[in-house]
Amino acid sequence: IPQMERRYRETNSDYIRQETEKFMREIVCSECGGKRLKPTSLSIFIQERNFSEVLDMTILEFTRWVKRLTLNDQEKTIAKPILREIETRSSFLSNVGLEYLTLSRSAVTLSGGEAQRIRLASQIGTGLTGVLYVLDEPSIGLHPRDINRLLETLEELRDLGNTVIVVEHDEDTIRAADWVIDMGPGAGEKGGQIIAEGTPSQIEKNPKSITGQYLSGKKKVSRRPSHNGSAPYQLVLRGASQHNLKSIDVSFPLGKLITVTGVSGSGKSTLVNDTLYKILVNELQNGRQTPGAYKRIEGLDLVTKVINIDQSAIGRTPRSNPATYTGVFTPIREMFSQTQEARSRGYKPGRFSFNVRGGRCETCRGDGQIKIEMQFLPDMYITCDECHGKRYNREVLQIDFKGKNISEVLDMTVSEALDFFSNFGSIRGKLAVLDSVGLGYIRLGQPATTLSGGEAQRIKLASELSKIPRGHTIYLLDEPTTGLHFDDVSKLIAVLHELVDKGHTVITIEHNLDIIRSSDWVIDLGPEGGEKGGEVVAEGTVEEIMKNKRSYTGFALRKG
């Protein structure tokens, strides 16, 4: 332990820090009890609340508390400009749907969408004009009810005299735009062109635009028929009470596609990621997680394992790639080792691995890139001068299979490799699954560091689909539609149902109405965010949710 502490303090390597942090955990400070301030600072009160107690309020509670302050004439004069600033800033945060956050919420616990909306709220307050704002998927994590509030905020920025460019797939956001630029026609090598541009109505009429076809209704996201019939078995979590959860009992029918919905801050992540997942990891896979507060869980004997298919990278270095992660690289290397030239030289499959000595370029150690540590800045990677990014030494690159060397095979897209290995079942099967989840455009050897979160998540899905099913697995996915076009959502729905068809259970946290409509079972949390959330507002089939008058999700489904 002292050696690990020393390495953690002295290292400049992000990798060593991340590896060491696996054996660390944060605990509440025993001196201040997590309040961060000294007793003298905490002895100052306004209306019976000290600084720490005020910071523990949600933005909504804080706004109401400020309005209820009773001040004398002198205090009103002093506080007037301060209160005006407070009221303006808190109203901006509420307008972008963040009234459920506490003022003391740690920045590292915010989702990407929440952090982006906080920055957006701060920009509105500046009153600047002539500014170009660029937002990448601001609707991430937003329930359909909250998207209108976000659009009003963006329109307010525009009306101040600014230009707002939004990268977005959400239909309401596209329809609210003054001008739409549609890229395509495909992804990767098949993309990079402007297919259509104009007003939303002009895009709808453009026959070349896939986006326009979905907007006009000519194309629709395909919805797989649900797995009908009541589930004979279910997993039941009782007394979940972490954060804002109100000691709720939640049933998860097994062998179904389940979607957990609700407005932002209603408790979805707390229920699924912080409580259910950590319990299952501890009980089924000998994990050492600290789950959220709960009373008990029933039905564990019916489940074999749990897999969280999140959007984290499939590897931290350029050496990790889709071919290695999905396991397709092993039969490819075996294929190369069986060529006549490789056998005459005595090359085994290991010679074609860039992870071990022998065939790899030793200058970059098989990375194809050389890492330059930038101290206080993110690490940089430059192409290796010796192998020019090919990862292998000259001798290995002399071995050809059907006219291609190992580096050229890794440079193929999944679609190209499907044709190239069309007669090799063990390879073609894994590649076909990658293609089925909409990743035909990525390269087999594409470094993990260049893949988006959505791409990494779909590679993990493809890897799971290609495995032979054993036992009953629960798959957890948090907003899998992030970054996906209408066309890709159709493919994702088919993939999720394929996992269920194999006898497994899929639980998603999602706001996308097409995913919700394709679900077998919906659990709707709310009714609001923060303290006003944490209850099960409705649960059942999509039809049952639509009939529930308390459910915002039901209203959105009826409207859509």
Sequence and secondary structure as in RCSB ss.txt:
>XXXX:A:sequence
IPQMERRYRETNSDYIRQETEKFMREIVCSECGGKRLKPTSLSIFIQERNFSEVLDMTILEFTRWVKRLTLNDQE
KTIAKPILREIETRSSFLSNVGLEYLTLSRSAVTLSGGEAQRIRLASQIGTGLTGVLYVLDEPSIGLHPRDINRL
LETLEELRDLGNTVIVVEHDEDTIRAADWVIDMGPGAGEKGGQIIAEGTPSQIEKNPKSITGQYLSGKKKVSRRP
SHNGSAPYQLVLRGASQHNLKSIDVSFPLGKLITVTGVSGSGKSTLVNDTLYKILVNELQNGRQTPGAYKRIEGL
DLVTKVINIDQSAIGRTPRSNPATYTGVFTPIREMFSQTQEARSRGYKPGRFSFNVRGGRCETCRGDGQIKIEMQ
FLPDMYITCDECHGKRYNREVLQIDFKGKNISEVLDMTVSEALDFFSNFGSIRGKLAVLDSVGLGYIRLGQPATT
LSGGEAQRIKLASELSKIPRGHTIYLLDEPTTGLHFDDVSKLIAVLHELVDKGHTVITIEHNLDIIRSSDWVIDL
GPEGGEKGGEVVAEGTVEEIMKNKRSYTGFALRKG
>XXXX:A:secstr
 HHHHHHHHH   HHHHHHHHTT      TTTTT  S HHHHT EETTEEHHHHHTSBHHHHHHHHHT    HHH
HHHHHHHHHHHHHHHHHHHHTT TTSBTT  GGGS HHHHHHHHHHHHHTTT  S EEEEE TTTT  HHHHHHH
HHHHHHHHHTT EEEEE   HHHHHH S EEEEESSSGGG  EEEEEE HHHHHH TT HHHHHHHTSS      
   S  S EEEEEEE STT  SEEEEEETTSEEEEEESTTSSHHIIIIIIIHHHHHHHHH         SEEE G
GG  EEEE  SS S SSTT  HHHHHTTHHHHHHHHHTSHHHHHHT  GGGG SSSTTTB TTTTTSSEEEE  T
TS  EEEE TTTTT  B TTGGG  BTTB HHHHHTSBHHHHHHHTTT HHHHHHHHHHHHTT TTSBTT  GGG
S HHHHHHHHHHHHHTS   S EEEEEESTTTT  HHHHHHHHHHHHHHHHTT EEEEE   HHHHHT SEEEEE
ESSSGGG  EEEEEE HHHHHH TT HHHHHHHH 
